[in-house]
Amino acid sequence: MKLIKQLRMLVLIFGIIFYSSCSKTNKSDLNMKTNAYYNQKLTLFEKKINSLSEIIGDTVDIANKAVFIYCGYDCETCIEKGYMFASKLDNLKRKQSVFIVSTSANIAKDQIKSAYQNFVYKDEHDLIRKELKYIYTPVFLLFGSDKKITSVYFPGIDSIDDENKFLEECKFD
């Protein structure tokens, strides 16, 4: 009986040690992830995406508009947040101000799930992510009048402050 109690105590101690080491790893992983996303933002600033016109066409003007890029393998909740944010931006501007581009996704399922009515473009060959050195997705890219990236927002990762900052940077006319 004493051996069983000691064994239970030993299992409990190892469980506590294992749990505490996991939680520390998760916190450091989160810090590394946050730093990686921040570094990604810095590398995207002032870039122009040449392959974007191949996907959404030459007639679509992205000046002072946002592009939401996601992959079907991204976090489902983050994709849903992205669709909701795209709708929010369009509603604030009272016209379509966000173009959505997807790779490897079931676009119809995503649109139905989020009740999104506008067209979603498909990047069949992952041209945008290749051009941008496989950026993290899902991501919102805001373009200035010169069609260069002026702001970046990662739905599901960035804080509410980052979301509000991105909203402020969108020019509402």
Number of C-alpha atoms within 10 A of each C-alpha: 6 7 8 9 10 11 12 12 12 12 12 12 12 12 12 12 11 11 12 12 11 12 11 11 12 12 11 12 12 13 12 12 13 14 12 13 20 15 11 15 20 12 13 19 16 15 13 16 17 13 17 18 13 11 17 18 11 10 7 10 12 22 15 20 21 25 20 25 25 25 23 16 12 14 14 14 11 18 24 18 17 24 22 16 18 22 22 14 20 18 12 14 15 12 10 15 23 25 21 20 23 21 20 15 16 11 18 11 10 17 16 10 11 16 12 15 9 13 11 18 16 19 22 12 11 17 18 21 19 11 14 17 11 11 17 17 22 26 22 24 23 27 25 19 12 12 18 19 24 22 21 26 25 24 24 18 16 14 12 11 9 15 18 12 14 18 18 10 15 20 12 12 6
